[in-house]
Each structure stands twice: as structure tokens, then as C-alpha cells.
Amino acid sequence: MTEKHLIPIEGAPAAYADWPTLIERAVDDVSRILRAEVHMLQTSIGTTLQAQISSTLVLLITAAVMISGAMCILCASILLLHQWLPWWQAFGIAGVAMLIAGIVSNVAMKPAPVPET
């Protein structure tokens, strides 16, 4: 950046002749600082967002694999029960077993009550 030298205005003291240049430099410095801060904010937000999306994607894939595995196990248990029972009884027993498993897991995941002091 080249420096600008202003010619002093006639009748104006020498100290006031440099004020426009100083104000211009101050505004330029502040604008550069603001641009740098915005750039740093964009970079940090972008990195954080990318990490969060990656983590969410891994979680969704894991959940999908676990759900498909549970469905396969459920179907296999129904087919096994159908060896000895009619279809409706095999589905009924598997459904009751899944409901019990869901209730037990729901109770197990609830946080313990905090004792009052």
C-alpha cells in the first residue's frame, strides 16, 4: 500500500491536514480486521458443521444397520416359531416379545431420580 501525501490546505494548521488520511487508514484497518474476523468465523463454522454432518451420517448408518439386523432376527424367530405354531401365533409371540423388550429398554434408559437434599 502506498502512502498518500496530502498538500496542506492554505490557512489550515499542518496537524489538521493529515486527518483525512488518518481517518481513511483507520477505516481501512477496521474493515480489514472485520473481513478477517468474518473469514475466521466462516472457516470455524464450516469445519464444525462438516464434523457434525459426518458424525450424524455415521450415526444414521449405524442405526440403519442395527434396525435391519433386528428385523432379520425378528423374521428368523417368527419362521422358527412357525415350525410348531400357526402364523398368527408366531407373529403374536414375536410381537409380545418385541413389546416387552421395548418397555424394558425404555425403563432402563430413564435417568435415575435425583434425591432431594
Phi and psi restraints in degrees (range 20) as a CNS / XPLOR table:
assign (resid 1 and name C) (resid 2 and name N)
       (resid 2 and name CA) (resid 2 and name C) 1.0 -88.3 20.0 2
assign (resid 2 and name N) (resid 2 and name CA)
       (resid 2 and name C) (resid 3 and name N) 1.0 145.8 20.0 2
assign (resid 2 and name C) (resid 3 and name N)
       (resid 3 and name CA) (resid 3 and name C) 1.0 -82.6 20.0 2
assign (resid 3 and name N) (resid 3 and name CA)
       (resid 3 and name C) (resid 4 and name N) 1.0 143.4 20.0 2
assign (resid 3 and name C) (resid 4 and name N)
       (resid 4 and name CA) (resid 4 and name C) 1.0 -102.9 20.0 2
assign (resid 4 and name N) (resid 4 and name CA)
       (resid 4 and name C) (resid 5 and name N) 1.0 130.7 20.0 2
assign (resid 4 and name C) (resid 5 and name N)
       (resid 5 and name CA) (resid 5 and name C) 1.0 -108.5 20.0 2
assign (resid 5 and name N) (resid 5 and name CA)
       (resid 5 and name C) (resid 6 and name N) 1.0 119.1 20.0 2
assign (resid 5 and name C) (resid 6 and name N)
       (resid 6 and name CA) (resid 6 and name C) 1.0 -92.5 20.0 2
assign (resid 6 and name N) (resid 6 and name CA)
       (resid 6 and name C) (resid 7 and name N) 1.0 146.5 20.0 2
assign (resid 6 and name C) (resid 7 and name N)
       (resid 7 and name CA) (resid 7 and name C) 1.0 -83.6 20.0 2
assign (resid 7 and name N) (resid 7 and name CA)
       (resid 7 and name C) (resid 8 and name N) 1.0 127.8 20.0 2
assign (resid 7 and name C) (resid 8 and name N)
       (resid 8 and name CA) (resid 8 and name C) 1.0 -59.1 20.0 2
assign (resid 8 and name N) (resid 8 and name CA)
       (resid 8 and name C) (resid 9 and name N) 1.0 140.7 20.0 2
assign (resid 8 and name C) (resid 9 and name N)
       (resid 9 and name CA) (resid 9 and name C) 1.0 -75.3 20.0 2
assign (resid 9 and name N) (resid 9 and name CA)
       (resid 9 and name C) (resid 10 and name N) 1.0 140.0 20.0 2
assign (resid 9 and name C) (resid 10 and name N)
       (resid 10 and name CA) (resid 10 and name C) 1.0 -64.7 20.0 2
assign (resid 10 and name N) (resid 10 and name CA)
       (resid 10 and name C) (resid 11 and name N) 1.0 135.2 20.0 2
assign (resid 10 and name C) (resid 11 and name N)
       (resid 11 and name CA) (resid 11 and name C) 1.0 88.1 20.0 2
assign (resid 11 and name N) (resid 11 and name CA)
       (resid 11 and name C) (resid 12 and name N) 1.0 -15.1 20.0 2
assign (resid 11 and name C) (resid 12 and name N)
       (resid 12 and name CA) (resid 12 and name C) 1.0 -92.9 20.0 2
assign (resid 12 and name N) (resid 12 and name CA)
       (resid 12 and name C) (resid 13 and name N) 1.0 141.5 20.0 2
assign (resid 12 and name C) (resid 13 and name N)
       (resid 13 and name CA) (resid 13 and name C) 1.0 -62.4 20.0 2
assign (resid 13 and name N) (resid 13 and name CA)
       (resid 13 and name C) (resid 14 and name N) 1.0 153.6 20.0 2
assign (resid 13 and name C) (resid 14 and name N)
       (resid 14 and name CA) (resid 14 and name C) 1.0 -63.8 20.0 2
assign (resid 14 and name N) (resid 14 and name CA)
       (resid 14 and name C) (resid 15 and name N) 1.0 -30.0 20.0 2
assign (resid 14 and name C) (resid 15 and name N)
       (resid 15 and name CA) (resid 15 and name C) 1.0 -67.5 20.0 2
assign (resid 15 and name N) (resid 15 and name CA)
       (resid 15 and name C) (resid 16 and name N) 1.0 -32.8 20.0 2
assign (resid 15 and name C) (resid 16 and name N)
       (resid 16 and name CA) (resid 16 and name C) 1.0 -84.2 20.0 2
assign (resid 16 and name N) (resid 16 and name CA)
       (resid 16 and name C) (resid 17 and name N) 1.0 -15.8 20.0 2
assign (resid 16 and name C) (resid 17 and name N)
       (resid 17 and name CA) (resid 17 and name C) 1.0 -68.6 20.0 2
assign (resid 17 and name N) (resid 17 and name CA)
       (resid 17 and name C) (resid 18 and name N) 1.0 -25.2 20.0 2
assign (resid 17 and name C) (resid 18 and name N)
       (resid 18 and name CA) (resid 18 and name C) 1.0 -91.6 20.0 2
assign (resid 18 and name N) (resid 18 and name CA)
       (resid 18 and name C) (resid 19 and name N) 1.0 -5.5 20.0 2
assign (resid 18 and name C) (resid 19 and name N)
       (resid 19 and name CA) (resid 19 and name C) 1.0 -58.8 20.0 2
assign (resid 19 and name N) (resid 19 and name CA)
       (resid 19 and name C) (resid 20 and name N) 1.0 -44.9 20.0 2
assign (resid 19 and name C) (resid 20 and name N)
       (resid 20 and name CA) (resid 20 and name C) 1.0 -59.4 20.0 2
assign (resid 20 and name N) (resid 20 and name CA)
       (resid 20 and name C) (resid 21 and name N) 1.0 -38.7 20.0 2
assign (resid 20 and name C) (resid 21 and name N)
       (resid 21 and name CA) (resid 21 and name C) 1.0 -66.9 20.0 2
assign (resid 21 and name N) (resid 21 and name CA)
       (resid 21 and name C) (resid 22 and name N) 1.0 -41.7 20.0 2
assign (resid 21 and name C) (resid 22 and name N)
       (resid 22 and name CA) (resid 22 and name C) 1.0 -64.5 20.0 2
assign (resid 22 and name N) (resid 22 and name CA)
       (resid 22 and name C) (resid 23 and name N) 1.0 -42.1 20.0 2
assign (resid 22 and name C) (resid 23 and name N)
       (resid 23 and name CA) (resid 23 and name C) 1.0 -65.2 20.0 2
assign (resid 23 and name N) (resid 23 and name CA)
       (resid 23 and name C) (resid 24 and name N) 1.0 -41.2 20.0 2
assign (resid 23 and name C) (resid 24 and name N)
       (resid 24 and name CA) (resid 24 and name C) 1.0 -61.4 20.0 2
assign (resid 24 and name N) (resid 24 and name CA)
       (resid 24 and name C) (resid 25 and name N) 1.0 -43.6 20.0 2
assign (resid 24 and name C) (resid 25 and name N)
       (resid 25 and name CA) (resid 25 and name C) 1.0 -64.5 20.0 2
assign (resid 25 and name N) (resid 25 and name CA)
       (resid 25 and name C) (resid 26 and name N) 1.0 -41.6 20.0 2
assign (resid 25 and name C) (resid 26 and name N)
       (resid 26 and name CA) (resid 26 and name C) 1.0 -63.6 20.0 2
assign (resid 26 and name N) (resid 26 and name CA)
       (resid 26 and name C) (resid 27 and name N) 1.0 -45.3 20.0 2
assign (resid 26 and name C) (resid 27 and name N)
       (resid 27 and name CA) (resid 27 and name C) 1.0 -64.0 20.0 2
assign (resid 27 and name N) (resid 27 and name CA)
       (resid 27 and name C) (resid 28 and name N) 1.0 -41.7 20.0 2
assign (resid 27 and name C) (resid 28 and name N)
       (resid 28 and name CA) (resid 28 and name C) 1.0 -62.7 20.0 2
assign (resid 28 and name N) (resid 28 and name CA)
       (resid 28 and name C) (resid 29 and name N) 1.0 -43.7 20.0 2
assign (resid 28 and name C) (resid 29 and name N)
       (resid 29 and name CA) (resid 29 and name C) 1.0 -63.1 20.0 2
assign (resid 29 and name N) (resid 29 and name CA)
       (resid 29 and name C) (resid 30 and name N) 1.0 -44.8 20.0 2
assign (resid 29 and name C) (resid 30 and name N)
       (resid 30 and name CA) (resid 30 and name C) 1.0 -63.7 20.0 2
assign (resid 30 and name N) (resid 30 and name CA)
       (resid 30 and name C) (resid 31 and name N) 1.0 -41.5 20.0 2
assign (resid 30 and name C) (resid 31 and name N)
       (resid 31 and name CA) (resid 31 and name C) 1.0 -66.5 20.0 2
assign (resid 31 and name N) (resid 31 and name CA)
       (resid 31 and name C) (resid 32 and name N) 1.0 -38.5 20.0 2
assign (resid 31 and name C) (resid 32 and name N)
       (resid 32 and name CA) (resid 32 and name C) 1.0 -65.5 20.0 2
assign (resid 32 and name N) (resid 32 and name CA)
       (resid 32 and name C) (resid 33 and name N) 1.0 -39.6 20.0 2
assign (resid 32 and name C) (resid 33 and name N)
       (resid 33 and name CA) (resid 33 and name C) 1.0 -64.1 20.0 2
assign (resid 33 and name N) (resid 33 and name CA)
       (resid 33 and name C) (resid 34 and name N) 1.0 -44.1 20.0 2
assign (resid 33 and name C) (resid 34 and name N)
       (resid 34 and name CA) (resid 34 and name C) 1.0 -63.1 20.0 2
assign (resid 34 and name N) (resid 34 and name CA)
       (resid 34 and name C) (resid 35 and name N) 1.0 -42.2 20.0 2
assign (resid 34 and name C) (resid 35 and name N)
       (resid 35 and name CA) (resid 35 and name C) 1.0 -62.3 20.0 2
assign (resid 35 and name N) (resid 35 and name CA)
       (resid 35 and name C) (resid 36 and name N) 1.0 -40.8 20.0 2
assign (resid 35 and name C) (resid 36 and name N)
       (resid 36 and name CA) (resid 36 and name C) 1.0 -65.1 20.0 2
assign (resid 36 and name N) (resid 36 and name CA)
       (resid 36 and name C) (resid 37 and name N) 1.0 -41.4 20.0 2
assign (resid 36 and name C) (resid 37 and name N)
       (resid 37 and name CA) (resid 37 and name C) 1.0 -64.7 20.0 2
assign (resid 37 and name N) (resid 37 and name CA)
       (resid 37 and name C) (resid 38 and name N) 1.0 -42.2 20.0 2
assign (resid 37 and name C) (resid 38 and name N)
       (resid 38 and name CA) (resid 38 and name C) 1.0 -63.9 20.0 2
assign (resid 38 and name N) (resid 38 and name CA)
       (resid 38 and name C) (resid 39 and name N) 1.0 -40.7 20.0 2
assign (resid 38 and name C) (resid 39 and name N)
       (resid 39 and name CA) (resid 39 and name C) 1.0 -63.1 20.0 2
assign (resid 39 and name N) (resid 39 and name CA)
       (resid 39 and name C) (resid 40 and name N) 1.0 -42.8 20.0 2
assign (resid 39 and name C) (resid 40 and name N)
       (resid 40 and name CA) (resid 40 and name C) 1.0 -64.5 20.0 2
assign (resid 40 and name N) (resid 40 and name CA)
       (resid 40 and name C) (resid 41 and name N) 1.0 -39.7 20.0 2
assign (resid 40 and name C) (resid 41 and name N)
       (resid 41 and name CA) (resid 41 and name C) 1.0 -64.4 20.0 2
assign (resid 41 and name N) (resid 41 and name CA)
       (resid 41 and name C) (resid 42 and name N) 1.0 -44.0 20.0 2
assign (resid 41 and name C) (resid 42 and name N)
       (resid 42 and name CA) (resid 42 and name C) 1.0 -61.5 20.0 2
assign (resid 42 and name N) (resid 42 and name CA)
       (resid 42 and name C) (resid 43 and name N) 1.0 -41.5 20.0 2
assign (resid 42 and name C) (resid 43 and name N)
       (resid 43 and name CA) (resid 43 and name C) 1.0 -64.7 20.0 2
assign (resid 43 and name N) (resid 43 and name CA)
       (resid 43 and name C) (resid 44 and name N) 1.0 -45.1 20.0 2
assign (resid 43 and name C) (resid 44 and name N)
       (resid 44 and name CA) (resid 44 and name C) 1.0 -69.1 20.0 2
assign (resid 44 and name N) (resid 44 and name CA)
       (resid 44 and name C) (resid 45 and name N) 1.0 -38.7 20.0 2
assign (resid 44 and name C) (resid 45 and name N)
       (resid 45 and name CA) (resid 45 and name C) 1.0 -66.3 20.0 2
assign (resid 45 and name N) (resid 45 and name CA)
       (resid 45 and name C) (resid 46 and name N) 1.0 -41.7 20.0 2
assign (resid 45 and name C) (resid 46 and name N)
       (resid 46 and name CA) (resid 46 and name C) 1.0 -61.9 20.0 2
assign (resid 46 and name N) (resid 46 and name CA)
       (resid 46 and name C) (resid 47 and name N) 1.0 -42.8 20.0 2
assign (resid 46 and name C) (resid 47 and name N)
       (resid 47 and name CA) (resid 47 and name C) 1.0 -65.6 20.0 2
assign (resid 47 and name N) (resid 47 and name CA)
       (resid 47 and name C) (resid 48 and name N) 1.0 -44.0 20.0 2
assign (resid 47 and name C) (resid 48 and name N)
       (resid 48 and name CA) (resid 48 and name C) 1.0 -64.4 20.0 2
assign (resid 48 and name N) (resid 48 and name CA)
       (resid 48 and name C) (resid 49 and name N) 1.0 -43.5 20.0 2
assign (resid 48 and name C) (resid 49 and name N)
       (resid 49 and name CA) (resid 49 and name C) 1.0 -64.2 20.0 2
assign (resid 49 and name N) (resid 49 and name CA)
       (resid 49 and name C) (resid 50 and name N) 1.0 -40.4 20.0 2
assign (resid 49 and name C) (resid 50 and name N)
       (resid 50 and name CA) (resid 50 and name C) 1.0 -64.2 20.0 2
assign (resid 50 and name N) (resid 50 and name CA)
       (resid 50 and name C) (resid 51 and name N) 1.0 -41.8 20.0 2
assign (resid 50 and name C) (resid 51 and name N)
       (resid 51 and name CA) (resid 51 and name C) 1.0 -65.0 20.0 2
assign (resid 51 and name N) (resid 51 and name CA)
       (resid 51 and name C) (resid 52 and name N) 1.0 -39.4 20.0 2
assign (resid 51 and name C) (resid 52 and name N)
       (resid 52 and name CA) (resid 52 and name C) 1.0 -66.7 20.0 2
assign (resid 52 and name N) (resid 52 and name CA)
       (resid 52 and name C) (resid 53 and name N) 1.0 -41.8 20.0 2
assign (resid 52 and name C) (resid 53 and name N)
       (resid 53 and name CA) (resid 53 and name C) 1.0 -64.1 20.0 2
assign (resid 53 and name N) (resid 53 and name CA)
       (resid 53 and name C) (resid 54 and name N) 1.0 -41.5 20.0 2
assign (resid 53 and name C) (resid 54 and name N)
       (resid 54 and name CA) (resid 54 and name C) 1.0 -62.3 20.0 2
assign (resid 54 and name N) (resid 54 and name CA)
       (resid 54 and name C) (resid 55 and name N) 1.0 -44.0 20.0 2
assign (resid 54 and name C) (resid 55 and name N)
       (resid 55 and name CA) (resid 55 and name C) 1.0 -64.4 20.0 2
assign (resid 55 and name N) (resid 55 and name CA)
       (resid 55 and name C) (resid 56 and name N) 1.0 -41.7 20.0 2
assign (resid 55 and name C) (resid 56 and name N)
       (resid 56 and name CA) (resid 56 and name C) 1.0 -65.2 20.0 2
assign (resid 56 and name N) (resid 56 and name CA)
       (resid 56 and name C) (resid 57 and name N) 1.0 -40.3 20.0 2
assign (resid 56 and name C) (resid 57 and name N)
       (resid 57 and name CA) (resid 57 and name C) 1.0 -62.7 20.0 2
assign (resid 57 and name N) (resid 57 and name CA)
       (resid 57 and name C) (resid 58 and name N) 1.0 -43.3 20.0 2
assign (resid 57 and name C) (resid 58 and name N)
       (resid 58 and name CA) (resid 58 and name C) 1.0 -62.4 20.0 2
assign (resid 58 and name N) (resid 58 and name CA)
       (resid 58 and name C) (resid 59 and name N) 1.0 -41.3 20.0 2
assign (resid 58 and name C) (resid 59 and name N)
       (resid 59 and name CA) (resid 59 and name C) 1.0 -64.4 20.0 2
assign (resid 59 and name N) (resid 59 and name CA)
       (resid 59 and name C) (resid 60 and name N) 1.0 -42.1 20.0 2
assign (resid 59 and name C) (resid 60 and name N)
       (resid 60 and name CA) (resid 60 and name C) 1.0 -66.2 20.0 2
assign (resid 60 and name N) (resid 60 and name CA)
       (resid 60 and name C) (resid 61 and name N) 1.0 -40.5 20.0 2
assign (resid 60 and name C) (resid 61 and name N)
       (resid 61 and name CA) (resid 61 and name C) 1.0 -64.7 20.0 2
assign (resid 61 and name N) (resid 61 and name CA)
       (resid 61 and name C) (resid 62 and name N) 1.0 -42.3 20.0 2
assign (resid 61 and name C) (resid 62 and name N)
       (resid 62 and name CA) (resid 62 and name C) 1.0 -62.2 20.0 2
assign (resid 62 and name N) (resid 62 and name CA)
       (resid 62 and name C) (resid 63 and name N) 1.0 -43.0 20.0 2
assign (resid 62 and name C) (resid 63 and name N)
       (resid 63 and name CA) (resid 63 and name C) 1.0 -63.8 20.0 2
assign (resid 63 and name N) (resid 63 and name CA)
       (resid 63 and name C) (resid 64 and name N) 1.0 -41.0 20.0 2
assign (resid 63 and name C) (resid 64 and name N)
       (resid 64 and name CA) (resid 64 and name C) 1.0 -63.9 20.0 2
assign (resid 64 and name N) (resid 64 and name CA)
       (resid 64 and name C) (resid 65 and name N) 1.0 -41.3 20.0 2
assign (resid 64 and name C) (resid 65 and name N)
       (resid 65 and name CA) (resid 65 and name C) 1.0 -65.9 20.0 2
assign (resid 65 and name N) (resid 65 and name CA)
       (resid 65 and name C) (resid 66 and name N) 1.0 -41.1 20.0 2
assign (resid 65 and name C) (resid 66 and name N)
       (resid 66 and name CA) (resid 66 and name C) 1.0 -67.5 20.0 2
assign (resid 66 and name N) (resid 66 and name CA)
       (resid 66 and name C) (resid 67 and name N) 1.0 -38.7 20.0 2
assign (resid 66 and name C) (resid 67 and name N)
       (resid 67 and name CA) (resid 67 and name C) 1.0 -66.1 20.0 2
assign (resid 67 and name N) (resid 67 and name CA)
       (resid 67 and name C) (resid 68 and name N) 1.0 -42.9 20.0 2
assign (resid 67 and name C) (resid 68 and name N)
       (resid 68 and name CA) (resid 68 and name C) 1.0 -66.2 20.0 2
assign (resid 68 and name N) (resid 68 and name CA)
       (resid 68 and name C) (resid 69 and name N) 1.0 -36.1 20.0 2
assign (resid 68 and name C) (resid 69 and name N)
       (resid 69 and name CA) (resid 69 and name C) 1.0 -65.8 20.0 2
assign (resid 69 and name N) (resid 69 and name CA)
       (resid 69 and name C) (resid 70 and name N) 1.0 -40.1 20.0 2
assign (resid 69 and name C) (resid 70 and name N)
       (resid 70 and name CA) (resid 70 and name C) 1.0 -65.4 20.0 2
assign (resid 70 and name N) (resid 70 and name CA)
       (resid 70 and name C) (resid 71 and name N) 1.0 -38.7 20.0 2
assign (resid 70 and name C) (resid 71 and name N)
       (resid 71 and name CA) (resid 71 and name C) 1.0 -64.5 20.0 2
assign (resid 71 and name N) (resid 71 and name CA)
       (resid 71 and name C) (resid 72 and name N) 1.0 -39.6 20.0 2
assign (resid 71 and name C) (resid 72 and name N)
       (resid 72 and name CA) (resid 72 and name C) 1.0 -63.8 20.0 2
assign (resid 72 and name N) (resid 72 and name CA)
       (resid 72 and name C) (resid 73 and name N) 1.0 -43.1 20.0 2
assign (resid 72 and name C) (resid 73 and name N)
       (resid 73 and name CA) (resid 73 and name C) 1.0 -64.5 20.0 2
assign (resid 73 and name N) (resid 73 and name CA)
       (resid 73 and name C) (resid 74 and name N) 1.0 -39.9 20.0 2
assign (resid 73 and name C) (resid 74 and name N)
       (resid 74 and name CA) (resid 74 and name C) 1.0 -63.5 20.0 2
assign (resid 74 and name N) (resid 74 and name CA)
       (resid 74 and name C) (resid 75 and name N) 1.0 -45.5 20.0 2
assign (resid 74 and name C) (resid 75 and name N)
       (resid 75 and name CA) (resid 75 and name C) 1.0 -63.0 20.0 2
assign (resid 75 and name N) (resid 75 and name CA)
       (resid 75 and name C) (resid 76 and name N) 1.0 -40.2 20.0 2
assign (resid 75 and name C) (resid 76 and name N)
       (resid 76 and name CA) (resid 76 and name C) 1.0 -65.1 20.0 2
assign (resid 76 and name N) (resid 76 and name CA)
       (resid 76 and name C) (resid 77 and name N) 1.0 -39.7 20.0 2
assign (resid 76 and name C) (resid 77 and name N)
       (resid 77 and name CA) (resid 77 and name C) 1.0 -68.1 20.0 2
assign (resid 77 and name N) (resid 77 and name CA)
       (resid 77 and name C) (resid 78 and name N) 1.0 -36.2 20.0 2
assign (resid 77 and name C) (resid 78 and name N)
       (resid 78 and name CA) (resid 78 and name C) 1.0 -66.0 20.0 2
assign (resid 78 and name N) (resid 78 and name CA)
       (resid 78 and name C) (resid 79 and name N) 1.0 -43.6 20.0 2
assign (resid 78 and name C) (resid 79 and name N)
       (resid 79 and name CA) (resid 79 and name C) 1.0 -64.6 20.0 2
assign (resid 79 and name N) (resid 79 and name CA)
       (resid 79 and name C) (resid 80 and name N) 1.0 -35.3 20.0 2
assign (resid 79 and name C) (resid 80 and name N)
       (resid 80 and name CA) (resid 80 and name C) 1.0 -66.9 20.0 2
assign (resid 80 and name N) (resid 80 and name CA)
       (resid 80 and name C) (resid 81 and name N) 1.0 -44.2 20.0 2
assign (resid 80 and name C) (resid 81 and name N)
       (resid 81 and name CA) (resid 81 and name C) 1.0 -65.3 20.0 2
assign (resid 81 and name N) (resid 81 and name CA)
       (resid 81 and name C) (resid 82 and name N) 1.0 -30.8 20.0 2
assign (resid 81 and name C) (resid 82 and name N)
       (resid 82 and name CA) (resid 82 and name C) 1.0 -67.7 20.0 2
assign (resid 82 and name N) (resid 82 and name CA)
       (resid 82 and name C) (resid 83 and name N) 1.0 -14.9 20.0 2
assign (resid 82 and name C) (resid 83 and name N)
       (resid 83 and name CA) (resid 83 and name C) 1.0 -61.4 20.0 2
assign (resid 83 and name N) (resid 83 and name CA)
       (resid 83 and name C) (resid 84 and name N) 1.0 -33.4 20.0 2
assign (resid 83 and name C) (resid 84 and name N)
       (resid 84 and name CA) (resid 84 and name C) 1.0 -114.4 20.0 2
assign (resid 84 and name N) (resid 84 and name CA)
       (resid 84 and name C) (resid 85 and name N) 1.0 -19.9 20.0 2
assign (resid 84 and name C) (resid 85 and name N)
       (resid 85 and name CA) (resid 85 and name C) 1.0 -124.8 20.0 2
assign (resid 85 and name N) (resid 85 and name CA)
       (resid 85 and name C) (resid 86 and name N) 1.0 160.9 20.0 2
assign (resid 85 and name C) (resid 86 and name N)
       (resid 86 and name CA) (resid 86 and name C) 1.0 -67.1 20.0 2
assign (resid 86 and name N) (resid 86 and name CA)
       (resid 86 and name C) (resid 87 and name N) 1.0 164.0 20.0 2
assign (resid 86 and name C) (resid 87 and name N)
       (resid 87 and name CA) (resid 87 and name C) 1.0 -55.5 20.0 2
assign (resid 87 and name N) (resid 87 and name CA)
       (resid 87 and name C) (resid 88 and name N) 1.0 -46.2 20.0 2
assign (resid 87 and name C) (resid 88 and name N)
       (resid 88 and name CA) (resid 88 and name C) 1.0 -62.8 20.0 2
assign (resid 88 and name N) (resid 88 and name CA)
       (resid 88 and name C) (resid 89 and name N) 1.0 -36.8 20.0 2
assign (resid 88 and name C) (resid 89 and name N)
       (resid 89 and name CA) (resid 89 and name C) 1.0 -70.9 20.0 2
assign (resid 89 and name N) (resid 89 and name CA)
       (resid 89 and name C) (resid 90 and name N) 1.0 -37.6 20.0 2
assign (resid 89 and name C) (resid 90 and name N)
       (resid 90 and name CA) (resid 90 and name C) 1.0 -64.2 20.0 2
assign (resid 90 and name N) (resid 90 and name CA)
       (resid 90 and name C) (resid 91 and name N) 1.0 -45.0 20.0 2
assign (resid 90 and name C) (resid 91 and name N)
       (resid 91 and name CA) (resid 91 and name C) 1.0 -65.9 20.0 2
assign (resid 91 and name N) (resid 91 and name CA)
       (resid 91 and name C) (resid 92 and name N) 1.0 -38.0 20.0 2
assign (resid 91 and name C) (resid 92 and name N)
       (resid 92 and name CA) (resid 92 and name C) 1.0 -63.2 20.0 2
assign (resid 92 and name N) (resid 92 and name CA)
       (resid 92 and name C) (resid 93 and name N) 1.0 -46.1 20.0 2
assign (resid 92 and name C) (resid 93 and name N)
       (resid 93 and name CA) (resid 93 and name C) 1.0 -64.3 20.0 2
assign (resid 93 and name N) (resid 93 and name CA)
       (resid 93 and name C) (resid 94 and name N) 1.0 -43.1 20.0 2
assign (resid 93 and name C) (resid 94 and name N)
       (resid 94 and name CA) (resid 94 and name C) 1.0 -64.7 20.0 2
assign (resid 94 and name N) (resid 94 and name CA)
       (resid 94 and name C) (resid 95 and name N) 1.0 -39.6 20.0 2
assign (resid 94 and name C) (resid 95 and name N)
       (resid 95 and name CA) (resid 95 and name C) 1.0 -64.2 20.0 2
assign (resid 95 and name N) (resid 95 and name CA)
       (resid 95 and name C) (resid 96 and name N) 1.0 -43.9 20.0 2
assign (resid 95 and name C) (resid 96 and name N)
       (resid 96 and name CA) (resid 96 and name C) 1.0 -64.2 20.0 2
assign (resid 96 and name N) (resid 96 and name CA)
       (resid 96 and name C) (resid 97 and name N) 1.0 -40.5 20.0 2
assign (resid 96 and name C) (resid 97 and name N)
       (resid 97 and name CA) (resid 97 and name C) 1.0 -63.1 20.0 2
assign (resid 97 and name N) (resid 97 and name CA)
       (resid 97 and name C) (resid 98 and name N) 1.0 -40.7 20.0 2
assign (resid 97 and name C) (resid 98 and name N)
       (resid 98 and name CA) (resid 98 and name C) 1.0 -66.7 20.0 2
assign (resid 98 and name N) (resid 98 and name CA)
       (resid 98 and name C) (resid 99 and name N) 1.0 -39.0 20.0 2
assign (resid 98 and name C) (resid 99 and name N)
       (resid 99 and name CA) (resid 99 and name C) 1.0 -63.3 20.0 2
assign (resid 99 and name N) (resid 99 and name CA)
       (resid 99 and name C) (resid 100 and name N) 1.0 -43.9 20.0 2
assign (resid 99 and name C) (resid 100 and name N)
       (resid 100 and name CA) (resid 100 and name C) 1.0 -63.2 20.0 2
assign (resid 100 and name N) (resid 100 and name CA)
       (resid 100 and name C) (resid 101 and name N) 1.0 -42.7 20.0 2
assign (resid 100 and name C) (resid 101 and name N)
       (resid 101 and name CA) (resid 101 and name C) 1.0 -62.8 20.0 2
assign (resid 101 and name N) (resid 101 and name CA)
       (resid 101 and name C) (resid 102 and name N) 1.0 -39.6 20.0 2
assign (resid 101 and name C) (resid 102 and name N)
       (resid 102 and name CA) (resid 102 and name C) 1.0 -65.5 20.0 2
assign (resid 102 and name N) (resid 102 and name CA)
       (resid 102 and name C) (resid 103 and name N) 1.0 -41.6 20.0 2
assign (resid 102 and name C) (resid 103 and name N)
       (resid 103 and name CA) (resid 103 and name C) 1.0 -66.0 20.0 2
assign (resid 103 and name N) (resid 103 and name CA)
       (resid 103 and name C) (resid 104 and name N) 1.0 -43.4 20.0 2
assign (resid 103 and name C) (resid 104 and name N)
       (resid 104 and name CA) (resid 104 and name C) 1.0 -64.1 20.0 2
assign (resid 104 and name N) (resid 104 and name CA)
       (resid 104 and name C) (resid 105 and name N) 1.0 -42.4 20.0 2
assign (resid 104 and name C) (resid 105 and name N)
       (resid 105 and name CA) (resid 105 and name C) 1.0 -68.8 20.0 2
assign (resid 105 and name N) (resid 105 and name CA)
       (resid 105 and name C) (resid 106 and name N) 1.0 -34.1 20.0 2
assign (resid 105 and name C) (resid 106 and name N)
       (resid 106 and name CA) (resid 106 and name C) 1.0 -65.7 20.0 2
assign (resid 106 and name N) (resid 106 and name CA)
       (resid 106 and name C) (resid 107 and name N) 1.0 -42.2 20.0 2
assign (resid 106 and name C) (resid 107 and name N)
       (resid 107 and name CA) (resid 107 and name C) 1.0 -67.7 20.0 2
assign (resid 107 and name N) (resid 107 and name CA)
       (resid 107 and name C) (resid 108 and name N) 1.0 -38.1 20.0 2
assign (resid 107 and name C) (resid 108 and name N)
       (resid 108 and name CA) (resid 108 and name C) 1.0 -69.3 20.0 2
assign (resid 108 and name N) (resid 108 and name CA)
       (resid 108 and name C) (resid 109 and name N) 1.0 -28.3 20.0 2
assign (resid 108 and name C) (resid 109 and name N)
       (resid 109 and name CA) (resid 109 and name C) 1.0 -84.9 20.0 2
assign (resid 109 and name N) (resid 109 and name CA)
       (resid 109 and name C) (resid 110 and name N) 1.0 -13.8 20.0 2
assign (resid 109 and name C) (resid 110 and name N)
       (resid 110 and name CA) (resid 110 and name C) 1.0 -67.6 20.0 2
assign (resid 110 and name N) (resid 110 and name CA)
       (resid 110 and name C) (resid 111 and name N) 1.0 138.5 20.0 2
assign (resid 110 and name C) (resid 111 and name N)
       (resid 111 and name CA) (resid 111 and name C) 1.0 -69.6 20.0 2
assign (resid 111 and name N) (resid 111 and name CA)
       (resid 111 and name C) (resid 112 and name N) 1.0 149.6 20.0 2
assign (resid 111 and name C) (resid 112 and name N)
       (resid 112 and name CA) (resid 112 and name C) 1.0 -67.8 20.0 2
assign (resid 112 and name N) (resid 112 and name CA)
       (resid 112 and name C) (resid 113 and name N) 1.0 143.0 20.0 2
assign (resid 112 and name C) (resid 113 and name N)
       (resid 113 and name CA) (resid 113 and name C) 1.0 -66.5 20.0 2
assign (resid 113 and name N) (resid 113 and name CA)
       (resid 113 and name C) (resid 114 and name N) 1.0 141.7 20.0 2
assign (resid 113 and name C) (resid 114 and name N)
       (resid 114 and name CA) (resid 114 and name C) 1.0 -85.1 20.0 2
assign (resid 114 and name N) (resid 114 and name CA)
       (resid 114 and name C) (resid 115 and name N) 1.0 123.5 20.0 2
assign (resid 114 and name C) (resid 115 and name N)
       (resid 115 and name CA) (resid 115 and name C) 1.0 -69.4 20.0 2
assign (resid 115 and name N) (resid 115 and name CA)
       (resid 115 and name C) (resid 116 and name N) 1.0 142.1 20.0 2
assign (resid 115 and name C) (resid 116 and name N)
       (resid 116 and name CA) (resid 116 and name C) 1.0 -79.4 20.0 2
assign (resid 116 and name N) (resid 116 and name CA)
       (resid 116 and name C) (resid 117 and name N) 1.0 143.3 20.0 2
